[in-house]
Amino acid sequence: MHAIIKKLTPPQLLTVGFLAIILVGSLLLTMPFAHNTNTHVHLIDAIFTAVSATTITGLTTLQTSSTWTIAGQIIILIMIEIGALGFMTFAVLLFALTGRRLDLKSRLLAQQALNLKSLSDVKSVLKYVLSLSGIIQLIGAVLLAFDFIPQFGLVQGIYYSIAHAISAFANAGFVFFKAPFSQFASNPYVLIVTMFLILAGSLGFLVWRDILVAHKGKRVTLHTRLAVVVSAWLIGIGFVGLMISEFFGGHLPANLSWGNKIIDTLFLAVTPRTAGLEVIPTSSISTAGIMLIIFLMFIGGTPGSTSGGIKTTTAGILIAQVWASLRGQESVRFGDRQFSKRTVNKALMLAIVSIIFIFGAAFTLSLTEKLPTGTGLEYFVFEVVSAFSTAGLSLGLTPYLTVFGKIIIMIVMFIGRVGLYTVMFSVLDVQAQATHFEYPEEEVIIG
């Protein structure tokens, strides 16, 4: 076994690591102590829940609070935590506790998991990731406890605070309440704290490190500037668009005050960034709102974060490329820096492959599942994009999926979390090949 592991490349090890966590989690969830005695859990549903938790998606075929015991819910929370921070982070923690040093392959794997450019700061970044995530989740749990303890009692209030701080920070979308999360539609305090946790997780650890050390006079990297600007624009576009389609379109609950409707709309703009918590049932959102949410889910969060999607930096680079082309510029710039052609090509390839993959998954899903009366193709597309971006929002398809449909969504969730590049390089074992010649150029007609 050790010899086989040594032969695996970092992308292959990363893929195998996530599969191992899913396997162990699935087996634990099938145990009698993990689910309520009056509930029968099929193996496929246990696997689906394990995949959803490890990929921090939140799509579920079974209701979390009524199906799983406290022990089962804790197993789900552990998988969420490992999925959010990456199993390699915990492996490094184990190395540190035992006093062992990281070998080159472990450092390469950590670099792959966290999207780092250099091997030099792997250990320091991993320690930083653990400490920062722990502090943010602790702050979130304490803030939520001020509201949850009076509502649910001391013990249950503390448990709900910790569980939902983990779920929100990890952008996992799992709800452990007996009632849906929409019970807080008129509770701006809980929604604001939850949005803080979602944004903290989706922004990315490397971005937070840059922001926190900026006061020391250190230069903020291009990655951080691009991620923050694109994230702000997405929240703004989502908020304005949903204000038009939902607020002024009359699709929000009529019994809410203007203030609550504004906070709910803002929450609705933030949560598609792979968080998956529904303050307004997705099924009650307008068609225009659904289209906007699909767009937000497809882009997702920042590389090296707890989010999925093609990522904010990819979208930012492509937008900069389009803007440069429209102005007749060959170089793609952002601020006082220029993107390399390799980076632009990588972003373009990721976006195109993602669109093709989503189309293929939605097409396959349309063959295995029935389209309910009164719904359109968005019923399948929404679910696939939600799974790919690990958002966890649903129009209601997931609980009624066939076995084949569940397998499709599980594959999409897994690839969405591990990453298309990682999975492609794992399966195809792609190696960079230097070319020593070039072919003659020839123009083709475009448009």
QUIWOLIN-V866956 format. One record per residue. N is the residue number from 1. OMEGA is omega as a letter, one per 30 degrees, with the letter a starting at -180 (999 if undefined). NEAR is the number of other ideal C-beta (glycine too) atoms within 12 Angstrom. Layout:
N&OMEGA&NEAR  N&OMEGA&NEAR
This chain:
1&a&9  2&l&8  3&l&7  4&a&10  5&a&18  6&a&14  7&a&14  8&l&24  9&l&24  10&l&31  11&l&29  12&l&29  13&l&32  14&l&37  15&a&33  16&l&28  17&l&35  18&l&39  19&l&29  20&l&22  21&l&37  22&a&35  23&a&21  24&l&24  25&l&37  26&a&32  27&l&18  28&a&31  29&l&42  30&a&26  31&a&19  32&a&16  33&a&18  34&a&32  35&a&31  36&a&21  37&a&12  38&a&9  39&l&21  40&a&14  41&l&32  42&a&19  43&a&19  44&l&24  45&l&33  46&l&37  47&a&34  48&l&42  49&l&45  50&l&44  51&a&46  52&a&47  53&a&50  54&l&46  55&l&50  56&a&52  57&l&54  58&l&52  59&a&51  60&l&39  61&l&33  62&l&33  63&a&24  64&a&42  65&a&28  66&a&21  67&a&30  68&l&38  69&l&25  70&l&22  71&l&18  72&l&37  73&l&37  74&l&25  75&l&33  76&a&46  77&l&35  78&l&29  79&l&45  80&a&47  81&l&37  82&l&37  83&a&47  84&a&53  85&a&42  86&a&42  87&a&36  88&l&40  89&a&37  90&l&26  91&l&32  92&l&33  93&l&26  94&l&17  95&a&23  96&a&20  97&a&12  98&l&11  99&a&8  100&l&14  101&l&13  102&l&26  103&a&17  104&a&14  105&l&24  106&l&31  107&l&28  108&l&24  109&l&36  110&l&40  111&l&31  112&a&33  113&a&39  114&l&40  115&a&31  116&l&32  117&a&19  118&l&16  119&a&23  120&a&12  121&a&20  122&a&34  123&a&28  124&l&23  125&a&34  126&l&38  127&l&25  128&l&28  129&a&39  130&a&30  131&a&22  132&a&32  133&l&37  134&l&24  135&a&21  136&l&35  137&l&36  138&l&21  139&l&23  140&a&37  141&l&32  142&l&21  143&l&29  144&a&40  145&l&30  146&l&19  147&a&26  148&a&34  149&l&21  150&a&17  151&a&22  152&a&23  153&a&14  154&a&14  155&a&14  156&l&22  157&l&24  158&a&21  159&l&26  160&a&39  161&l&37  162&a&34  163&a&37  164&l&45  165&l&41  166&a&42  167&a&46  168&l&52  169&l&51  170&a&50  171&a&49  172&l&52  173&l&52  174&l&48  175&a&34  176&l&42  177&l&29  178&l&15  179&l&18  180&a&23  181&l&36  182&l&27  183&a&23  184&a&34  185&l&31  186&a&23  187&a&27  188&a&25  189&l&22  190&a&37  191&l&41  192&l&27  193&l&34  194&l&43  195&l&35  196&a&27  197&l&42  198&a&47  199&l&40  200&l&40  201&a&50  202&a&51  203&l&45  204&a&43  205&a&45  206&l&36  207&l&39  208&l&32  209&l&30  210&a&28  211&a&26  212&a&21  213&a&18  214&a&17  215&l&9  216&l&11  217&l&7  218&a&13  219&l&15  220&a&26  221&l&25  222&l&28  223&a&37  224&a&35  225&a&26  226&a&37  227&a&42  228&a&32  229&a&27  230&l&39  231&l&40  232&l&22  233&a&22  234&l&40  235&l&32  236&l&18  237&l&24  238&a&33  239&a&30  240&a&21  241&a&32  242&l&40  243&a&27  244&a&20  245&a&27  246&a&37  247&a&32  248&l&19  249&l&20  250&a&16  251&l&28  252&l&33  253&a&20  254&a&13  255&l&10  256&l&26  257&l&16  258&l&16  259&l&18  260&l&27  261&l&30  262&l&24  263&l&32  264&l&43  265&l&39  266&l&32  267&l&42  268&l&45  269&a&42  270&a&43  271&l&48  272&l&51  273&l&52  274&a&55  275&l&53  276&l&48  277&a&46  278&l&37  279&l&43  280&a&40  281&a&24  282&a&39  283&a&24  284&a&24  285&a&36  286&l&25  287&l&24  288&l&21  289&l&38  290&l&36  291&a&24  292&l&32  293&l&43  294&l&37  295&a&28  296&l&45  297&a&48  298&l&41  299&l&44  300&a&49  301&a&50  302&l&45  303&a&42  304&a&41  305&l&45  306&a&53  307&l&54  308&a&54  309&l&45  310&l&41  311&a&43  312&a&43  313&l&43  314&l&41  315&a&35  316&l&38  317&a&40  318&l&34  319&l&28  320&l&32  321&l&29  322&a&18  323&l&18  324&l&21  325&l&18  326&a&11  327&l&13  328&a&8  329&l&15  330&a&13  331&l&19  332&a&31  333&l&21  334&a&29  335&a&19  336&a&9  337&a&20  338&l&19  339&l&31  340&l&16  341&l&16  342&l&13  343&l&28  344&l&29  345&l&18  346&l&25  347&l&34  348&l&26  349&l&23  350&a&31  351&a&30  352&l&18  353&l&23  354&l&37  355&l&24  356&l&17  357&l&32  358&l&35  359&a&22  360&l&22  361&l&35  362&l&33  363&l&18  364&l&23  365&l&37  366&l&25  367&a&16  368&a&22  369&l&32  370&l&16  371&a&21  372&l&15  373&l&7  374&l&11  375&l&21  376&a&16  377&l&23  378&l&31  379&l&33  380&a&38  381&a&33  382&a&42  383&a&44  384&l&46  385&l&47  386&l&51  387&a&51  388&a&50  389&a&50  390&a&51  391&l&50  392&l&50  393&a&45  394&l&37  395&l&35  396&a&25  397&a&37  398&a&41  399&a&21  400&a&20  401&l&32  402&l&20  403&l&19  404&l&18  405&l&33  406&l&35  407&l&24  408&a&36  409&l&48  410&l&40  411&a&30  412&l&44  413&a&47  414&a&40  415&l&36  416&a&47  417&a&53  418&l&40  419&a&37  420&l&36  421&a&29  422&a&32  423&l&30  424&a&23  425&l&23  426&a&27  427&a&17  428&a&15  429&a&16  430&l&16  431&l&9  432&a&8  433&l&6  434&l&6  435&a&7  436&l&5  437&l&6  438&l&6  439&l&6  440&l&6  441&l&6  442&a&6  443&l&6  444&a&6  445&l&5  446&l&5  447&999&4
